[in-house]
Amino acid sequence: SLTGLFRFVARRLPHWEETVEFITEGEERKIPHNYAGTLLLILQEAVGNAITHGKAERVKVTMTFGEEKFVMKIADDGCGFDTSAARSSGHYGISGMERRAADLGGRLEISARPGEGATVFVEIPLPPSR
């Protein structure tokens, strides 16, 4: 399961252990392996940025499974940042996450402000269940 995969990875990364909380909403359904791998890369980038650059002490990952879409919200209590400055600075983390979400036919949005933490919102359509 996607939730199981994310929790497995979190247990293997000591700096995530006391920091990252996972919440699942809706009935989890099986998703294709390539979706899971791509979502894991987005999660790792977002959490890594929150801990390393944002100095977050808590990161809450909410995964919502719907019939036709999957939504992942990664919210942290870190120092936040100016999203437009981050985009123009030549760092590729944000554009890489956006590209990965787009590769799955979805979208990624980031809401952040200096001093207020950050939230990464990912929404992707899911293929019909079999």
DSSP file with accessible surface (Angstrom, degrees, kcal/mol):
  #  RESIDUE AA STRUCTURE BP1 BP2  ACC     N-H-->O    O-->H-N    N-H-->O    O-->H-N    TCO  KAPPA ALPHA  PHI   PSI    X-CA   Y-CA   Z-CA
    1    1 A S     >        0   0  109      0, 0.0     4,-2.4     0, 0.0     5,-0.1   0.000 360.0 360.0 360.0 155.8    0.0    0.0    0.0
    2    2 A L  H  >  +     0   0    6     27,-0.3     4,-2.7     2,-0.2     5,-0.2   0.930 360.0  49.9 -64.0 -44.3    1.1    3.6   -0.5
    3    3 A T  H  > S+     0   0    4      1,-0.2     4,-2.5     2,-0.2     5,-0.2   0.925 111.0  49.8 -61.1 -43.1    0.6    4.4    3.2
    4    4 A G  H  > S+     0   0   34      1,-0.2     4,-2.4     2,-0.2    -1,-0.2   0.903 110.1  50.8 -61.9 -41.9    2.7    1.3    4.1
    5    5 A L  H  X S+     0   0   57     -4,-2.4     4,-2.5     2,-0.2    -2,-0.2   0.941 111.2  47.6 -60.8 -48.5    5.4    2.4    1.7
    6    6 A F  H  X S+     0   0    0     -4,-2.7     4,-2.4     1,-0.2    -2,-0.2   0.917 113.6  47.0 -61.7 -42.9    5.6    5.9    3.1
    7    7 A R  H  X S+     0   0   99     -4,-2.5     4,-2.1    -5,-0.2    -1,-0.2   0.886 110.0  54.1 -67.5 -37.1    5.7    4.6    6.7
    8    8 A F  H  X S+     0   0   90     -4,-2.4     4,-1.0    -5,-0.2    -2,-0.2   0.944 110.8  45.5 -59.3 -48.5    8.4    2.1    5.8
    9    9 A V  H >X S+     0   0   20     -4,-2.5     3,-0.7     1,-0.2     4,-0.7   0.922 110.2  54.5 -62.5 -43.0   10.5    4.8    4.3
   10   10 A A  H >< S+     0   0   11     -4,-2.4     3,-0.9     1,-0.3     6,-0.3   0.883 105.6  52.8 -60.7 -37.9    9.9    7.1    7.3
   11   11 A R  H 3< S+     0   0  146     -4,-2.1    -1,-0.3     1,-0.2    -2,-0.2   0.770 107.2  53.3 -67.9 -25.3   11.1    4.3    9.7
   12   12 A R  H << S+     0   0  145     -4,-1.0    -1,-0.2    -3,-0.7    -2,-0.2   0.557  98.8  68.7 -85.4 -11.3   14.3    4.0    7.7
   13   13 A L    XX  -     0   0   47     -3,-0.9     3,-2.5    -4,-0.7     4,-1.0  -0.886  68.6-162.1-112.1 100.0   15.1    7.7    7.9
   14   14 A P  H >> S+     0   0   98      0, 0.0     3,-0.5     0, 0.0     4,-0.5   0.829  88.3  58.7 -54.5 -34.0   16.0    8.6   11.6
   15   15 A H  H 34 S+     0   0   99      1,-0.2     4,-0.1     2,-0.1    -5,-0.1   0.630 107.1  49.1 -73.8  -9.0   15.5   12.3   11.1
   16   16 A W  H X> S+     0   0    5     -3,-2.5     4,-2.6    -6,-0.3     3,-1.1   0.691  87.9  88.1 -92.5 -24.3   11.9   11.6   10.1
   17   17 A E  H << S+     0   0  124     -4,-1.0    -2,-0.1    -3,-0.5    -1,-0.1   0.846 101.9  22.0 -51.2 -51.1   11.0    9.3   12.9
   18   18 A E  T 3< S+     0   0  149     -4,-0.5    -1,-0.3     1,-0.1    -2,-0.1   0.456 126.1  54.0 -95.2  -0.2    9.8   11.9   15.5
   19   19 A T  T <4 S+     0   0   24     -3,-1.1    40,-2.6    39,-0.1     2,-0.4   0.830  91.1  68.7-103.5 -40.0    9.0   14.6   13.0
   20   20 A V  E  <  -a   59   0A  16     -4,-2.6     2,-0.4    38,-0.2    40,-0.2  -0.720  54.2-171.7 -98.7 129.8    6.6   13.1   10.3
   21   21 A E  E     -a   60   0A  86     38,-2.8    40,-3.4    -2,-0.4     2,-0.4  -0.957  10.3-151.7-116.5 134.3    3.0   12.2   11.1
   22   22 A F  E     -a   61   0A  23     -2,-0.4     2,-0.4    38,-0.2    40,-0.2  -0.909  12.2-177.3-110.2 134.6    0.9   10.3    8.5
   23   23 A I  E     -a   62   0A  44     38,-2.8    40,-3.0    -2,-0.4     2,-0.5  -0.995   8.8-158.9-129.0 132.9   -2.9   10.6    8.3
   24   24 A T  E     -a   63   0A  51     -2,-0.4     2,-0.4    38,-0.2    40,-0.2  -0.958   7.5-172.7-115.2 130.9   -5.0    8.6    5.8
   25   25 A E  E     +a   64   0A  97     38,-3.2    40,-2.6    -2,-0.5    -2,-0.0  -0.943  52.9  12.7-120.7 144.4   -8.5    9.7    4.8
   26   26 A G  S    S-     0   0   58     -2,-0.4     2,-0.7    38,-0.2    40,-0.1  -0.135 107.0 -46.4  80.8 175.2  -10.9    7.7    2.6
   27   27 A E        -     0   0  173     38,-0.4     2,-0.1     1,-0.0    -2,-0.1  -0.736  62.1-126.2 -85.8 117.4  -10.5    4.0    1.7
   28   28 A E        -     0   0   56     -2,-0.7     2,-0.3    -4,-0.0    -2,-0.1  -0.381  31.4-170.7 -64.3 136.6   -7.0    3.3    0.5
   29   29 A R        -     0   0   36     -2,-0.1   -27,-0.3    37,-0.1     2,-0.2  -0.905  30.3 -92.0-127.0 158.7   -6.9    1.7   -2.8
   30   30 A K        -     0   0  175     -2,-0.3     3,-0.0   -29,-0.1     0, 0.0  -0.463  42.7-169.0 -69.1 135.4   -4.1    0.1   -4.8
   31   31 A I        -     0   0   16     -2,-0.2     5,-0.1     1,-0.1    95,-0.0  -0.899  33.3 -82.9-123.6 156.6   -2.4    2.5   -7.2
   32   32 A P     >  -     0   0   44      0, 0.0     4,-2.1     0, 0.0     3,-0.5  -0.202  37.4-119.2 -58.4 148.9    0.1    1.8   -9.9
   33   33 A H  H  > S+     0   0  159      1,-0.2     4,-2.7     2,-0.2     5,-0.2   0.860 113.2  55.6 -57.9 -39.7    3.8    1.3   -8.9
   34   34 A N  H  > S+     0   0  101      1,-0.2     4,-2.1     2,-0.2    -1,-0.2   0.870 107.4  50.0 -66.0 -32.4    5.0    4.2  -11.0
   35   35 A Y  H  > S+     0   0   40     -3,-0.5     4,-2.9     2,-0.2     5,-0.2   0.942 111.1  49.2 -65.4 -47.4    2.5    6.5   -9.2
   36   36 A A  H  X S+     0   0   14     -4,-2.1     4,-2.4     1,-0.2    -2,-0.2   0.920 111.8  48.4 -59.9 -44.5    3.7    5.3   -5.9
   37   37 A G  H  X S+     0   0   33     -4,-2.7     4,-2.0     2,-0.2    -1,-0.2   0.922 113.5  46.7 -62.7 -42.7    7.4    5.9   -6.8
   38   38 A T  H  X S+     0   0   29     -4,-2.1     4,-2.1     2,-0.2    -2,-0.2   0.924 112.7  48.9 -66.7 -43.9    6.7    9.3   -8.1
   39   39 A L  H  X S+     0   0    0     -4,-2.9     4,-2.8     1,-0.2    -1,-0.2   0.881 108.7  54.4 -64.6 -35.8    4.6   10.3   -5.1
   40   40 A L  H  X S+     0   0   25     -4,-2.4     4,-2.9    -5,-0.2    -1,-0.2   0.919 107.0  50.8 -63.5 -41.3    7.4    9.0   -2.8
   41   41 A L  H  X S+     0   0   74     -4,-2.0     4,-2.1     2,-0.2    -2,-0.2   0.912 111.5  47.8 -63.4 -40.3    9.9   11.2   -4.6
   42   42 A I  H  X S+     0   0    0     -4,-2.1     4,-2.8     2,-0.2     5,-0.2   0.938 112.6  49.3 -63.7 -46.5    7.7   14.3   -4.1
   43   43 A L  H  X S+     0   0    0     -4,-2.8     4,-3.0     1,-0.2     5,-0.4   0.932 110.5  49.9 -58.5 -47.2    7.2   13.4   -0.5
   44   44 A Q  H  X S+     0   0   72     -4,-2.9     4,-2.4     1,-0.2    -1,-0.2   0.909 112.8  47.0 -61.5 -41.2   10.9   13.0    0.1
   45   45 A E  H  X S+     0   0   62     -4,-2.1     4,-2.5    -5,-0.2    -1,-0.2   0.942 115.0  45.4 -64.6 -48.1   11.7   16.3   -1.5
   46   46 A A  H  X S+     0   0    6     -4,-2.8     4,-2.3     2,-0.2    -2,-0.2   0.932 118.0  41.8 -64.6 -46.3    9.0   18.2    0.4
   47   47 A V  H  X S+     0   0    0     -4,-3.0     4,-2.6    -5,-0.2     5,-0.3   0.923 113.9  52.8 -68.4 -41.6    9.8   16.6    3.8
   48   48 A G  H  X S+     0   0   19     -4,-2.4     4,-3.0    -5,-0.4     5,-0.4   0.924 111.6  46.4 -58.8 -43.8   13.5   17.0    3.2
   49   49 A N  H  X>S+     0   0   48     -4,-2.5     5,-2.1    -5,-0.2     4,-1.7   0.906 111.1  52.4 -64.5 -42.3   13.1   20.7    2.4
   50   50 A A  H  <5S+     0   0    5     -4,-2.3     6,-2.5     3,-0.2    29,-0.2   0.923 118.1  36.3 -60.5 -43.8   10.8   21.2    5.5
   51   51 A I  H  X5S+     0   0   30     -4,-2.6     4,-0.5     4,-0.2    -2,-0.2   0.942 125.9  36.3 -76.1 -48.0   13.4   19.6    7.8
   52   52 A T  H  <5S+     0   0   78     -4,-3.0    -3,-0.2    -5,-0.3    -2,-0.2   0.959 134.3  18.2 -73.9 -53.2   16.6   20.9    6.2
   53   53 A H  T  <5S+     0   0  129     -4,-1.7    -3,-0.2    -5,-0.4    -2,-0.1   0.841 131.6  42.3 -90.2 -37.2   15.7   24.4    5.0
   54   54 A G  T  4<S-     0   0   10     -5,-2.1    25,-2.3    24,-0.1    -3,-0.2   0.565  91.9-138.0 -87.0 -11.4   12.6   25.1    7.0
   55   55 A K     <  -     0   0  153     -4,-0.5    -4,-0.2    -6,-0.3    -3,-0.1   0.855  36.8-177.5  55.9  35.2   13.9   23.7   10.3
   56   56 A A        -     0   0    9     -6,-2.5    -1,-0.2     1,-0.1     3,-0.1  -0.371  27.8-168.8 -66.6 142.6   10.5   22.1   10.9
   57   57 A E  S    S+     0   0  148      1,-0.3     2,-0.4    -3,-0.1    -1,-0.1   0.641  78.3  33.3 -99.6 -24.4    9.9   20.2   14.0
   58   58 A R        -     0   0  114     -8,-0.1    19,-1.6     2,-0.0     2,-0.4  -1.000  60.0-177.0-135.5 135.3    6.6   18.7   12.8
   59   59 A V  E     -aB  20  76A   1    -40,-2.6   -38,-2.8    -2,-0.4     2,-0.6  -0.996  11.0-160.0-130.1 123.7    5.5   17.6    9.3
   60   60 A K  E     -aB  21  75A  98     15,-3.2    15,-2.7    -2,-0.4     2,-0.6  -0.929   2.8-165.7-109.0 121.4    1.9   16.4    8.8
   61   61 A V  E     -aB  22  74A   0    -40,-3.4   -38,-2.8    -2,-0.6     2,-0.5  -0.935   4.9-171.0-109.5 113.2    1.3   14.3    5.7
   62   62 A T  E     -aB  23  73A  19     11,-2.9    11,-2.6    -2,-0.6     2,-0.5  -0.931   1.3-168.0-108.0 122.7   -2.4   13.8    4.9
   63   63 A M  E     -aB  24  72A   0    -40,-3.0   -38,-3.2    -2,-0.5     2,-0.5  -0.959   1.5-167.9-112.5 121.7   -3.3   11.4    2.2
   64   64 A T  E     -aB  25  71A  46      7,-3.4     7,-2.5    -2,-0.5     2,-0.6  -0.953   4.8-158.6-115.4 120.3   -6.8   11.4    0.9
   65   65 A F  E     + B   0  70A  10    -40,-2.6   -38,-0.4    -2,-0.5     2,-0.2  -0.867  17.1 173.1 -99.7 120.7   -8.0    8.6   -1.4
   66   66 A G        -     0   0   29      3,-2.5   -37,-0.1    -2,-0.6   -41,-0.0  -0.648  46.0-102.8-113.4 177.3  -11.0    9.3   -3.6
   67   67 A E  S    S+     0   0  140     -2,-0.2    62,-0.2     1,-0.2     3,-0.1   0.902 118.9  16.7 -66.3 -40.0  -12.6    7.2   -6.3
   68   68 A E  S    S+     0   0  156      1,-0.1    58,-2.8    60,-0.1     2,-0.3   0.524 127.2  34.2-114.2 -10.0  -11.1    9.3   -9.1
   69   69 A K  E     - C   0 125A 100     56,-0.3    -3,-2.5     2,-0.0     2,-0.4  -0.981  55.9-143.8-147.7 159.4   -8.2   11.2   -7.4
   70   70 A F  E     -BC  65 124A   0     54,-2.8    54,-2.5    -2,-0.3     2,-0.4  -0.979  17.6-166.0-121.2 133.9   -5.6   11.1   -4.8
   71   71 A V  E     -BC  64 123A  20     -7,-2.5    -7,-3.4    -2,-0.4     2,-0.4  -0.983   4.4-173.1-123.7 133.4   -4.6   14.2   -2.7
   72   72 A M  E     -BC  63 122A   0     50,-2.7    50,-2.8    -2,-0.4     2,-0.5  -0.996   1.6-171.1-126.1 127.7   -1.5   14.6   -0.6
   73   73 A K  E     -BC  62 121A 100    -11,-2.6   -11,-2.9    -2,-0.4     2,-0.6  -0.984   2.2-169.7-120.2 124.4   -1.0   17.6    1.7
   74   74 A I  E     +BC  61 120A   3     46,-2.9    46,-2.7    -2,-0.5     2,-0.4  -0.947  13.2 177.8-117.4 105.2    2.4   18.0    3.4
   75   75 A A  E     -BC  60 119A  26    -15,-2.7   -15,-3.2    -2,-0.6     2,-0.3  -0.933   3.4-174.0-115.5 134.8    2.2   20.8    6.0
   76   76 A D  E     -BC  59 118A  29     42,-2.6    42,-0.5    -2,-0.4   -17,-0.2  -0.841  31.1-138.1-126.4 162.9    5.1   21.8    8.2
   77   77 A D        +     0   0   80    -19,-1.6    40,-0.2    -2,-0.3   -18,-0.1   0.029  64.4 124.6-103.2  25.1    5.7   24.2   11.2
   78   78 A G  S    S-     0   0   10    -20,-0.2    39,-0.7    40,-0.2   -23,-0.2   0.142  81.3 -81.0 -75.2-166.0    9.0   25.4    9.8
   79   79 A C        -     0   0   66    -25,-2.3    36,-4.7   -29,-0.2    37,-0.4   0.565  62.6-143.9 -79.6  -7.3   10.2   28.9    9.1
   80   80 A G        -     0   0   11     34,-0.3     2,-0.3    35,-0.3    -1,-0.2  -0.078  12.8-134.6  70.3-177.6    8.5   29.1    5.7
   81   81 A F        -     0   0   70     36,-0.4     2,-0.8    33,-0.1     3,-0.1  -0.982  22.8 -89.3-166.5 167.7    9.9   30.9    2.7
   82   82 A D     >  -     0   0   79     -2,-0.3     4,-2.2    31,-0.2     5,-0.2  -0.808  34.7-158.4 -88.4 111.0    9.1   33.3   -0.2
   83   83 A T  H  > S+     0   0   37     -2,-0.8     4,-2.2    29,-0.4     5,-0.2   0.875  89.0  51.3 -63.9 -38.3    7.9   31.0   -3.0
   84   84 A S  H  > S+     0   0   77      1,-0.2     4,-1.7     2,-0.2    -1,-0.2   0.908 111.0  48.4 -68.0 -37.2    8.7   33.4   -5.8
   85   85 A A  H  > S+     0   0   48      1,-0.2     4,-0.8     2,-0.2    -2,-0.2   0.902 110.8  51.8 -66.3 -38.8   12.2   34.0   -4.5
   86   86 A A  H ><>S+     0   0   27     -4,-2.2     5,-0.7     1,-0.2     3,-0.6   0.902 109.3  50.0 -65.4 -38.4   12.7   30.2   -4.3
   87   87 A R  H ><5S+     0   0  111     -4,-2.2     3,-0.6     1,-0.2    -1,-0.2   0.871 113.8  44.4 -67.0 -37.3   11.5   29.7   -7.9
   88   88 A S  H 3<5S+     0   0  101     -4,-1.7    -1,-0.2     1,-0.2    -2,-0.2   0.537  94.4  80.4 -87.2  -2.9   13.9   32.4   -9.2
   89   89 A S  T <<5S-     0   0   64     -4,-0.8    -1,-0.2    -3,-0.6    -2,-0.1   0.519 106.4-109.5 -83.7  -5.6   16.9   31.3   -7.3
   90   90 A G  T < 5S+     0   0   43     -3,-0.6     2,-0.3     1,-0.3    -3,-0.1   0.496  72.0 138.5  91.4   3.4   17.9   28.5   -9.6
   91   91 A H      < -     0   0  133     -5,-0.7     4,-0.4     1,-0.1    -1,-0.3  -0.650  40.2-157.9 -82.7 141.7   16.9   25.7   -7.1
   92   92 A Y     >  +     0   0  180     -2,-0.3     4,-2.5     1,-0.1     5,-0.2   0.397  65.1  96.3-104.6   3.3   15.1   22.8   -8.9
   93   93 A G  H  > S+     0   0   17      2,-0.2     4,-2.2     1,-0.2     5,-0.2   0.938  89.4  42.0 -60.4 -48.0   13.2   21.2   -6.0
   94   94 A I  H  > S+     0   0   17      2,-0.2     4,-2.6     1,-0.2     5,-0.2   0.958 117.2  45.9 -66.4 -48.9    9.9   23.0   -6.6
   95   95 A S  H  > S+     0   0   54     -4,-0.4     4,-2.6     1,-0.2    -1,-0.2   0.880 111.7  53.8 -64.6 -33.4   10.0   22.7  -10.4
   96   96 A G  H  X S+     0   0   10     -4,-2.5     4,-2.3     2,-0.2    -1,-0.2   0.918 109.8  46.5 -65.0 -42.0   11.0   19.0  -10.0
   97   97 A M  H  X S+     0   0    2     -4,-2.2     4,-2.3    -5,-0.2    -2,-0.2   0.921 113.2  49.7 -66.0 -41.8    8.0   18.3   -7.8
   98   98 A E  H  X S+     0   0   58     -4,-2.6     4,-2.5     1,-0.2    -2,-0.2   0.915 111.0  49.5 -62.5 -42.6    5.7   20.2  -10.1
   99   99 A R  H  X S+     0   0  128     -4,-2.6     4,-2.5     1,-0.2    -1,-0.2   0.915 109.9  51.1 -62.9 -43.0    7.0   18.2  -13.1
  100  100 A R  H  X S+     0   0   63     -4,-2.3     4,-0.8     2,-0.2    -1,-0.2   0.920 111.3  47.0 -62.4 -43.5    6.6   14.9  -11.3
  101  101 A A  H ><>S+     0   0    0     -4,-2.3     5,-2.7     1,-0.2     3,-1.0   0.929 112.7  50.0 -63.0 -42.9    3.0   15.7  -10.4
  102  102 A A  H ><5S+     0   0   57     -4,-2.5     3,-2.3     1,-0.3    -2,-0.2   0.867 101.2  63.0 -64.3 -34.9    2.3   16.8  -14.0
  103  103 A D  H 3<5S+     0   0  112     -4,-2.5    -1,-0.3     1,-0.3    -2,-0.2   0.777 105.0  47.7 -60.1 -25.5    3.8   13.6  -15.3
  104  104 A L  T <<5S-     0   0   13     -3,-1.0    -1,-0.3    -4,-0.8    -2,-0.2   0.265 126.4-103.0 -96.3   9.0    1.0   11.8  -13.5
  105  105 A G  T < 5S+     0   0   57     -3,-2.3    -3,-0.2     1,-0.2    -2,-0.1   0.634  89.0 105.2  81.5  13.3   -1.6   14.2  -15.0
  106  106 A G      < -     0   0   20     -5,-2.7     2,-0.3    -6,-0.2    18,-0.2  -0.249  61.7-118.1-111.7-160.9   -1.9   16.1  -11.7
  107  107 A R  E     -D  123   0A  97     16,-2.4    16,-2.4    -2,-0.1     2,-0.4  -0.953   8.9-153.1-142.8 158.3   -0.9   19.4  -10.2
  108  108 A L  E     -D  122   0A  14     -2,-0.3     2,-0.4    14,-0.2    14,-0.2  -1.000  12.3-176.3-135.1 133.5    1.2   20.6   -7.3
  109  109 A E  E     -D  121   0A 106     12,-2.6    12,-3.2    -2,-0.4     2,-0.4  -0.969  10.0-154.1-128.4 147.6    0.8   23.9   -5.4
  110  110 A I  E     -D  120   0A  27     -2,-0.4     2,-0.5    10,-0.2    10,-0.2  -0.986   5.4-170.2-124.6 131.0    2.9   25.4   -2.6
  111  111 A S  E     +D  119   0A  84      8,-2.8     8,-2.8    -2,-0.4     2,-0.3  -0.986  27.3 143.8-117.8 120.3    1.6   27.8    0.0
  112  112 A A  E     -D  118   0A  17     -2,-0.5   -29,-0.4     6,-0.2     6,-0.2  -0.990  23.9-177.3-155.9 151.6    4.3   29.4    2.1
  113  113 A R    >   -     0   0  156      4,-1.3     3,-2.4    -2,-0.3     4,-0.3  -0.980  44.7 -90.7-146.2 143.7    5.2   32.6    3.8
  114  114 A P  T 3  S+     0   0   92      0, 0.0   -34,-0.3     0, 0.0   -33,-0.1  -0.285 114.3  12.8 -54.7 130.9    8.3   33.5    5.8
  115  115 A G  T 3  S+     0   0   66    -36,-4.7   -35,-0.3   -35,-0.1   -36,-0.1   0.405 115.5  78.3  84.0  -1.0    7.7   32.7    9.5
  116  116 A E  S <  S-     0   0  133     -3,-2.4   -36,-0.2   -37,-0.4   -37,-0.2   0.220  90.8-118.9-126.3  14.8    4.6   30.6    8.8
  117  117 A G        -     0   0    2    -39,-0.7    -4,-1.3    -4,-0.3   -36,-0.4  -0.206  32.0 -94.2  76.4-172.7    5.7   27.2    7.6
  118  118 A A  E     -CD  76 112A   7    -42,-0.5   -42,-2.6    -6,-0.2     2,-0.4  -0.982  20.5-154.9-144.6 154.2    4.8   25.7    4.2
  119  119 A T  E     -CD  75 111A  41     -8,-2.8    -8,-2.8    -2,-0.3     2,-0.5  -0.997   4.9-160.8-133.6 128.1    2.2   23.4    2.7
  120  120 A V  E     -CD  74 110A  13    -46,-2.7   -46,-2.9    -2,-0.4     2,-0.5  -0.946  11.0-165.0-106.4 126.4    2.7   21.3   -0.4
  121  121 A F  E     -CD  73 109A  53    -12,-3.2   -12,-2.6    -2,-0.5     2,-0.4  -0.962   6.9-177.3-117.3 124.1   -0.6   20.2   -2.0
  122  122 A V  E     +CD  72 108A   0    -50,-2.8   -50,-2.7    -2,-0.5     2,-0.4  -0.983   3.5 179.3-123.7 132.0   -0.5   17.4   -4.6
  123  123 A E  E     +CD  71 107A  42    -16,-2.4   -16,-2.4    -2,-0.4   -52,-0.2  -0.994   6.2 171.9-133.1 125.5   -3.6   16.2   -6.5
  124  124 A I  E     -C   70   0A   0    -54,-2.5   -54,-2.8    -2,-0.4     2,-0.2  -0.987  32.4-118.0-132.2 144.0   -3.5   13.5   -9.1
  125  125 A P  E     -C   69   0A  60      0, 0.0   -56,-0.3     0, 0.0   -57,-0.1  -0.543  30.4-138.1 -73.8 146.0   -6.2   11.6  -11.0
  126  126 A L        -     0   0   14    -58,-2.8     3,-0.1    -2,-0.2   -95,-0.0  -0.858  16.7-113.4-105.7 142.6   -6.3    7.9  -10.4
  127  127 A P        -     0   0   41      0, 0.0     3,-0.1     0, 0.0    -1,-0.0  -0.345  51.5 -82.0 -65.4 154.4   -6.8    5.3  -13.0
  128  128 A P        -     0   0  117      0, 0.0     2,-0.1     0, 0.0   -60,-0.1  -0.270  50.3-111.3 -57.4 140.7  -10.1    3.4  -12.7
  129  129 A S              0   0   70    -62,-0.2   -98,-0.0    -3,-0.1   -62,-0.0  -0.472 360.0 360.0 -73.3 150.1   -9.9    0.5  -10.2
  130  130 A R              0   0  291     -2,-0.1    -1,-0.1    -3,-0.1     0, 0.0  -0.663 360.0 360.0 -99.7 360.0  -10.1   -2.9  -11.6
